Amino acid sequence: MNKTPHAVEISVIIVNYNTSELLCRCLDSIARQTGVSSETIVVDNASSDDSRVMIRKNFPWVKLIPNENNQGFARANNQALDLYTGQYVFFLNPDTEVKPGAFRQMIRFMQAHARVGLAGTRLLYPDGSPQSSVERHYPGQKHLKGAFDSLAGDIAWVLGASMIVRQEIIQALNGFDDEFFLYAEDIDLCLRVRKAGWTVGFISEAVVVHWCGQSERKTPPLHVWEKKFDAEIKFYRKHYPAAAVRAIGRDNILQACWRILTLKLELMVAGDKEIARRKLEKYQLALKTFRAL
């Protein structure tokens, strides 16, 4: 990923999977950004809807990478890292709308904060309510006994739906770890940025509306949880000592046992049993998964 001099300020990278309508809204919002030079690369993970036709017809300026099969989120993002030319890389979900002026605010922030290697933006739900996008701790961090206390900055990670990173950093780190198919790749990248000596920032002035989880809306909920648990365990095994991983496993097993007990009781009296049944399935899966950890 050796780069020539920057042709644009921001390279936007979007991984799409069957979100044509929302992606159209997203690309429209990118087109309305002013005062910043940019390029947009969309990696389509073998969508079965009309995403590719829509892009070619309505957004000919988009660089499209059409995959013949679903490469996952991390690997698909990395495919675009061979093509981008920007000083900054902006990873953006397709189920988003970038509010006017966001690109300018992102550039100003990164220029003003030289030690910030990666930053997230402010996220809103479609109804305008705030969406949590900044975390001060890593999952299960209480079991690390201060192992991450020396890392710079007080933000642990930001949500990967909308985050900007310096070109030299994403190049040095070789992008996302593509062992993560979906979920936890943003936590992993943020931790690697901090381990490399940079801080993670938050750009409150840059606003992005996020519809959340739209590429997974047709996936059965239990399968989604299976992916999330798998990614979570990959993260622990990669970054945490074995003793901490075992302790996290025990915590999750105890929580799952308690929730299974209470949900079984709830099912005996609940009028609408479907919600309780789905939660029960989730914790039964958690128990099985963390027992095998």
Buried (B, 14 or more C-beta within 10 A) or exposed (E): EEBEEBEBBBBBBBBBBBBBBBBBBBBEBBBBBEEBBBBBBBBBBBBEBEBBEBBEEEBEEBBBBBBEEBBBBBBBBBBBBEEBBBBBBBBBBBBBBBBEBBBBBBBBBBEEEEEBBBBBBBBBEEEEEEBEBBBEEBBBBEBBEEBBEEBBBEBBBBBBBBBBBBBEBBBEBEBBBBBBBBBBBBBBBBBBBBBEEBBBBBBEBBBBBBBBEBBBEEEEEEEBBBBBBBBBBBBBEBBBEEEBBBBBBEBBBEBBEEBBEBBEEBEEEEEEEEEBBBBBBBBBBBBEBBEEB
